[in-house]
Amino acid sequence: MAENVTLARPYAEATYQLAVAGNALEEWAGVLERMEQVSAHPEMRACIDNPRLPSNDLTQMFLDAVGGSLTNDQKNFARLLVDNERLGVMSEIRDLFLELKHVHEGVKDAQITSAFVLEGASLAQLVSDLEQRFKCKIQASVSIDPELIGGVRIAVGDQVIDASIRGKLAAMSVALQN
């Protein structure tokens, strides 16, 4: 995986610089998302992995599948990826671009794991509390883990807040053993 990230980094950074210069971070984020979805599709993967398919044909197929109105820079980016055989690292390019975009916008990702479904007002309140604590915009993704018994476990960057029943029981067990 580290090799793919290494291959993807210069493309993500160049795309980020181009997006910042054109004041088009959101537009590029959407295009990269579509490109990633197309490049991950099994039929497109077969075309990408086919050494007999000319790069011009693959580029045209890829651009047609991505669809939408692409700028010349975005079309050139797709051609560059095809010519350099980098469509296979499109998900890493997108992820690295989004990391750069989030840093630029002052946004941090929060991975919230809950014992039960978090919806509406309770999720909004939790995100609001996290934004106050971390003094930045929080983009939350929520997953369910019934083994937590109750409460939540939150990871923001390298900081973890374990407010789950399972975490509290583990802490009590360690305290009782000492």
C-alpha positions as CSV (number, residue, x, y, z in Angstrom):
1,M,0.0,0.0,0.0
2,A,2.8,2.4,0.9
3,E,4.1,2.1,-2.7
4,N,0.7,3.1,-4.1
5,V,0.6,6.2,-1.9
6,T,4.1,7.1,-3.0
7,L,3.0,6.8,-6.7
8,A,-0.1,8.8,-6.1
9,R,1.3,11.6,-4.0
10,P,2.8,13.8,-6.8
11,Y,-0.5,13.5,-8.8
12,A,-2.6,14.5,-5.8
13,E,-0.3,17.4,-4.9
14,A,-0.2,18.7,-8.5
15,T,-4.0,18.4,-8.7
16,Y,-4.4,20.2,-5.4
17,Q,-2.2,23.0,-6.5
18,L,-4.1,23.3,-9.8
19,A,-7.4,23.3,-7.9
20,V,-6.3,26.0,-5.4
21,A,-5.0,28.2,-8.2
22,G,-8.3,27.9,-10.1
23,N,-10.3,28.2,-6.9
24,A,-12.0,24.9,-7.7
25,L,-11.4,22.6,-4.8
26,E,-14.9,21.3,-4.6
27,E,-15.2,20.8,-8.4
28,W,-11.9,18.8,-8.4
29,A,-13.0,16.8,-5.4
30,G,-16.2,15.8,-7.2
31,V,-14.3,14.9,-10.4
32,L,-11.7,12.9,-8.6
33,E,-14.5,11.0,-6.8
34,R,-16.2,10.1,-10.1
35,M,-12.8,9.1,-11.6
36,E,-12.1,6.9,-8.6
37,Q,-15.5,5.2,-9.0
38,V,-15.0,4.6,-12.7
39,S,-11.5,3.3,-12.3
40,A,-12.6,0.9,-9.5
41,H,-15.4,-0.6,-11.6
42,P,-14.5,-4.2,-12.6
43,E,-15.1,-3.7,-16.3
44,M,-12.9,-0.6,-16.3
45,R,-10.2,-2.5,-14.3
46,A,-10.2,-5.1,-17.0
47,C,-9.6,-2.4,-19.6
48,I,-6.9,-0.7,-17.5
49,D,-5.1,-4.0,-17.0
50,N,-5.3,-4.9,-20.8
51,P,-1.8,-4.2,-22.3
52,R,-3.2,-4.5,-25.8
53,L,-5.7,-1.6,-25.4
54,P,-4.1,1.6,-26.9
55,S,-3.8,4.4,-24.4
56,N,-5.9,6.8,-26.6
57,D,-8.8,4.3,-26.6
58,L,-8.5,3.8,-22.8
59,T,-8.4,7.5,-22.3
60,Q,-11.5,8.1,-24.4
61,M,-13.3,5.2,-22.7
62,F,-12.4,6.5,-19.3
63,L,-13.4,10.1,-20.1
64,D,-16.7,8.9,-21.5
65,A,-17.4,6.8,-18.4
66,V,-16.5,9.7,-16.1
67,G,-19.0,11.8,-17.9
68,G,-20.1,15.3,-17.0
69,S,-18.5,18.4,-18.3
70,L,-14.8,18.2,-17.7
71,T,-12.5,21.1,-18.0
72,N,-9.4,20.8,-20.3
73,D,-7.2,20.5,-17.2
74,Q,-9.3,17.6,-15.9
75,K,-9.2,15.8,-19.3
76,N,-5.4,16.4,-19.5
77,F,-5.1,14.9,-16.0
78,A,-7.0,11.8,-17.1
79,R,-4.7,11.5,-20.1
80,L,-1.7,11.9,-17.9
81,L,-2.9,9.1,-15.6
82,V,-3.5,6.8,-18.5
83,D,-0.2,7.6,-20.3
84,N,1.7,7.0,-17.0
85,E,-0.3,3.9,-16.1
86,R,-1.6,5.4,-12.8
87,L,-5.3,4.8,-13.1
88,G,-4.7,1.9,-10.7
89,V,-3.9,4.4,-7.9
90,M,-6.8,6.6,-8.4
91,S,-8.3,5.9,-5.0
92,E,-5.0,6.9,-3.3
93,I,-4.9,10.1,-5.4
94,R,-8.4,11.0,-4.4
95,D,-7.7,10.3,-0.7
96,L,-4.5,12.3,-0.7
97,F,-6.2,15.2,-2.5
98,L,-9.0,15.2,0.1
99,E,-6.5,15.3,2.9
100,L,-4.8,18.3,1.4
101,K,-8.2,19.9,0.8
102,H,-9.3,19.3,4.4
103,V,-6.1,20.8,5.8
104,H,-6.6,23.9,3.5
105,E,-10.2,24.2,4.8
106,G,-9.4,23.5,8.4
107,V,-11.4,20.3,8.4
108,K,-10.6,17.2,10.4
109,D,-12.1,13.7,9.9
110,A,-13.7,12.0,12.9
111,Q,-14.4,8.3,12.9
112,I,-17.3,7.8,15.3
113,T,-18.0,4.3,16.4
114,S,-21.3,3.8,18.3
115,A,-23.0,0.9,19.9
116,F,-26.3,2.1,18.4
117,V,-27.4,4.2,15.4
118,L,-26.7,7.9,15.8
119,E,-29.1,10.1,13.9
120,G,-30.3,13.6,13.5
121,A,-30.0,15.8,16.5
122,S,-27.8,13.5,18.6
123,L,-25.2,13.2,15.8
124,A,-25.4,17.0,15.1
125,Q,-24.8,17.7,18.8
126,L,-21.9,15.3,19.0
127,V,-20.3,16.9,15.9
128,S,-20.9,20.4,17.4
129,D,-19.2,19.4,20.6
130,L,-16.3,17.9,18.7
131,E,-15.9,21.1,16.7
132,Q,-15.8,23.1,19.9
133,R,-13.3,20.8,21.5
134,F,-10.9,20.6,18.5
135,K,-11.6,24.2,17.3
136,C,-12.1,23.2,13.7
137,K,-14.7,21.9,11.3
138,I,-15.4,18.2,11.8
139,Q,-16.4,15.8,9.0
140,A,-17.8,12.7,10.7
141,S,-18.2,9.2,9.5
142,V,-20.2,6.9,11.7
143,S,-20.0,3.1,12.1
144,I,-21.9,0.7,14.4
145,D,-20.1,-1.8,16.7
146,P,-22.5,-3.5,19.1
147,E,-19.6,-4.9,21.1
148,L,-19.1,-1.4,22.6
149,I,-22.3,-2.2,24.6
150,G,-23.1,1.6,24.9
151,G,-21.6,5.0,24.3
152,V,-19.2,6.0,21.5
153,R,-15.6,5.8,20.6
154,I,-14.2,8.7,18.6
155,A,-11.0,9.0,16.7
156,V,-9.9,12.4,15.4
157,G,-6.5,12.2,13.8
158,D,-4.3,10.5,16.4
159,Q,-6.5,11.4,19.3
160,V,-9.0,8.8,20.6
161,I,-11.9,9.5,23.0
162,D,-13.3,6.2,24.3
163,A,-16.6,7.0,26.0
164,S,-18.0,3.5,25.5
165,I,-19.2,1.1,28.2
166,R,-16.7,-1.5,26.9
167,G,-13.9,1.0,27.3
168,K,-15.0,2.0,30.8
169,L,-15.2,-1.7,31.8
170,A,-11.7,-2.3,30.5
171,A,-10.4,0.6,32.5
172,M,-12.1,-0.6,35.6
173,S,-10.6,-4.1,35.1
174,V,-7.1,-2.7,34.8
175,A,-7.6,-0.5,37.9
176,L,-8.9,-3.5,39.9
177,Q,-5.9,-5.6,38.8
178,N,-3.5,-3.0,40.0
